[in-house]
Amino acid sequence: MLRVWQAAAMSSPSGPPPGAPGPAEERARTRRVALLVGSVIVVLTLLATIVPHLLRPPVPAGAGVPGGPSVEAVPLPEESFYPPEDYPELVLPPVPDGCPKPLVELGVHVQADWFPVVVANGQEYQMQETYRPLTPGPAVVTIRCDIIDISGGGQAVVPKPWPDGTSSGLPVDTVVTEVAGASPACFLMARQDITWLLRAVDERGRTPAACVGVPDP
């Protein structure tokens, strides 16, 4: 009986049959299948993303940028652009002596909106309407260069710097004075039908360092 058991034991081994893959090979094969499936998914995802863009019509340059054309924008027909001879040279009033001259170019028209300022003491002052009972001090300058008039109502650019006595908000012959009790380096004033408080600003339109924190008169 012992011999029979030994023979049976020898003829029925517990391991895998010859040529069958082992556990390590099974794990490797499973990993390869998983990688293949993942690669296929990635390729399909890329195709789903790219193909719609390839089939979409071209977008005009600058689309989506503020000020740029929209997707539906189309070039204007050539006849929509008028030749320079259709725009005669601007006829502007004579420029007073010592005042800045406008830039005028044949065929080029602009529409300039001037912020109301006054140039005095070698710097700019921004105009602000006020209802405060300001008391005028000594005269500082009389307006002699009206930028609105010189530019033909904003039809031409008037380059800076502008000399003292220039304004884009006050007419010629308006007298600009100091404000009683206030530093003229920070505040001036002018009177028409209303009273204007003039605030000093630097070349960037900001309050000069010497005037920061100075209370309004």
C-alpha atoms as one frame of an Amber mdcrd trajectory, in Angstrom:
protein
   0.000   0.000   0.000   2.870   2.323   0.712   4.303   1.833  -2.767   0.953
   2.507  -4.396   0.546   5.735  -2.443   4.014   6.859  -3.377   3.349   6.132
  -7.046   0.069   8.017  -6.923   1.774  10.900  -5.225   4.502  10.969  -7.866
   2.030  10.776 -10.771  -0.277  13.589  -9.381   1.952  16.601  -8.581   0.368
  19.606  -6.781   2.081  22.335  -8.989   0.869  23.691 -12.374   1.234  21.499
 -15.423   4.396  21.906 -17.504   4.313  25.020 -19.761   1.552  26.793 -17.775
   2.319  30.473 -16.781   3.219  31.121 -13.195   1.749  33.799 -10.881   4.424
  36.385 -11.844   3.701  35.952 -15.548  -0.055  36.264 -14.898   0.478  39.569
 -13.097   2.717  40.863 -15.899   0.137  39.936 -18.542  -2.625  41.650 -16.556
  -0.482  44.791 -16.292   0.165  44.815 -20.059  -3.551  44.508 -20.780  -4.342
  47.368 -18.386  -1.705  49.606 -20.013  -3.057  48.822 -23.474  -6.614  49.663
 -22.443  -5.423  52.909 -20.820  -3.515  53.906 -23.962  -6.593  53.335 -26.102
  -8.689  55.524 -23.778  -6.106  58.331 -23.937  -5.989  58.214 -27.745  -9.784
  58.291 -28.003  -9.935  61.252 -25.595  -7.372  63.196 -27.644  -9.234  62.491
 -30.857 -12.516  63.660 -29.300 -10.799  66.916 -28.311  -8.853  67.617 -31.512
 -11.280  66.559 -34.238 -13.947  69.225 -33.469 -11.263  71.933 -33.681 -10.029
  70.589 -37.004 -13.559  70.633 -38.428 -14.352  74.154 -37.080 -13.993  77.069
 -39.552 -11.016  79.405 -38.993 -11.442  82.181 -36.428 -10.458  85.732 -37.436
  -7.282  87.062 -35.842  -7.942  88.885 -32.589 -11.267  87.182 -31.915 -12.082
  87.048 -28.229  -9.706  89.923 -27.481 -11.299  93.114 -26.156 -11.603  95.436
 -29.115 -10.947  92.622 -31.593 -13.399  91.266 -34.130 -16.028  88.734 -33.162
 -16.146  85.245 -34.634 -18.752  86.423 -37.125 -16.660  89.403 -38.225 -15.972
  89.634 -41.947 -13.660  91.985 -43.856 -15.306  95.175 -45.011 -15.581  95.549
 -48.762 -12.877  97.647 -50.338 -15.393 100.297 -51.391 -16.213 100.905 -47.700
 -12.866 102.685 -47.250 -12.932 106.213 -48.573  -9.786 107.630 -50.173  -8.048
 110.573 -48.451  -9.321 113.015 -51.078 -12.856 112.440 -49.789 -11.739 113.968
 -46.479 -10.629 117.533 -47.135  -8.085 119.112 -44.835  -9.582 120.446 -41.621
 -10.154 124.160 -41.514  -9.273 125.248 -37.984  -9.219 128.744 -36.498  -5.896
 130.587 -36.308  -3.738 129.579 -33.364  -2.902 132.497 -31.035   0.755 133.351
 -30.648   2.479 131.238 -28.025  -0.246 128.571 -27.985   0.289 124.877 -28.872
  -0.525 123.959 -32.464  -2.790 121.055 -33.482  -1.569 118.108 -35.522  -3.398
 118.063 -38.834  -2.821 115.402 -41.487  -4.685 115.069 -44.752  -7.180 112.208
 -44.641  -6.761 111.636 -40.895  -9.664 112.665 -38.680  -9.893 112.144 -34.928
 -12.387 112.870 -32.178 -10.571 113.965 -29.025 -12.345 114.298 -25.680 -10.348
 116.647 -23.481 -10.416 116.331 -19.696 -10.980 119.849 -18.282  -7.659 121.132
 -16.986  -5.833 124.430 -16.529  -2.085 124.928 -16.854  -0.593 127.401 -14.386
   2.555 127.646 -12.276   4.161 125.171 -14.705   1.770 122.342 -13.818  -1.726
 121.083 -14.544  -4.775 121.588 -12.356  -7.904 119.482 -12.795 -11.178 121.390
 -12.741 -13.897 120.480 -10.251 -17.191 122.312  -9.857 -17.753 123.414  -6.270
 -20.486 125.115  -4.294 -18.219 126.106  -1.431 -17.958 129.839  -0.750 -14.333
 130.199  -1.903 -12.656 133.576  -1.589 -10.408 134.469  -4.518  -6.836 135.567
  -3.855  -4.307 137.230  -6.180  -4.573 136.572  -9.918  -2.248 133.843 -11.180
  -2.863 133.641 -14.930  -5.395 134.606 -17.578  -6.463 131.930 -20.061  -5.183
 132.740 -23.553  -5.045 129.263 -25.180  -8.373 127.445 -25.457  -7.639 123.845
 -26.480 -11.264 123.205 -27.446 -11.127 126.110 -29.896  -7.620 125.295 -31.170
  -8.585 121.653 -31.881 -11.770 122.623 -33.724 -13.960 121.099 -31.045 -11.776
 118.010 -30.657 -11.194 117.291 -34.360  -7.406 117.392 -33.972  -4.832 116.356
 -31.382  -2.953 119.146 -29.598   0.290 117.665 -28.236   1.678 118.546 -24.837
   3.384 120.176 -23.007   1.011 123.132 -22.859   2.192 126.551 -21.630   0.775
 128.458 -18.682  -2.545 130.046 -19.528  -3.785 126.991 -21.462  -7.072 125.271
 -20.628  -9.311 122.569 -22.030 -12.245 123.721 -19.921 -12.119 127.493 -19.532
 -12.608 130.034 -22.339 -10.083 132.693 -23.284  -9.799 135.708 -20.940 -10.942
 133.733 -17.868  -8.901 134.845 -14.857  -7.456 132.118 -12.629  -6.689 133.149
  -9.063  -5.338 131.740  -5.864  -7.736 130.526  -3.183  -7.518 132.603  -0.018
  -5.991 130.529   2.762  -4.830 127.670   0.455  -1.457 126.869  -1.066  -1.365
 127.841  -4.771   0.865 124.827  -5.360  -2.136 122.621  -4.542  -5.269 124.683
  -5.271  -6.402 127.499  -7.530  -9.858 128.706  -8.529 -11.786 130.330 -11.358
 -15.254 131.805 -11.643 -17.723 131.794 -14.508 -21.415 131.169 -13.979 -20.165
 128.624 -11.436 -17.062 128.370  -9.267 -14.281 125.978 -10.249 -11.848 124.513
  -7.726  -8.609 123.623  -9.504  -6.619 120.748  -7.987  -2.947 120.286  -8.819
  -1.995 116.990 -10.505   1.279 115.515 -11.723   2.044 114.212 -15.212   0.184
 110.976 -14.388  -2.924 112.754 -13.154  -2.189 112.001  -9.499  -2.009 114.337
  -6.502   1.565 115.651  -6.103   3.437 114.428  -3.038   3.463 117.925  -1.547
  -0.343 118.072  -1.710  -1.164 114.600  -0.378  -3.264 114.962   2.764  -3.772
 118.716   2.311  -7.460 119.453   3.080  -9.691 121.157   0.515 -10.100 124.893
   1.025
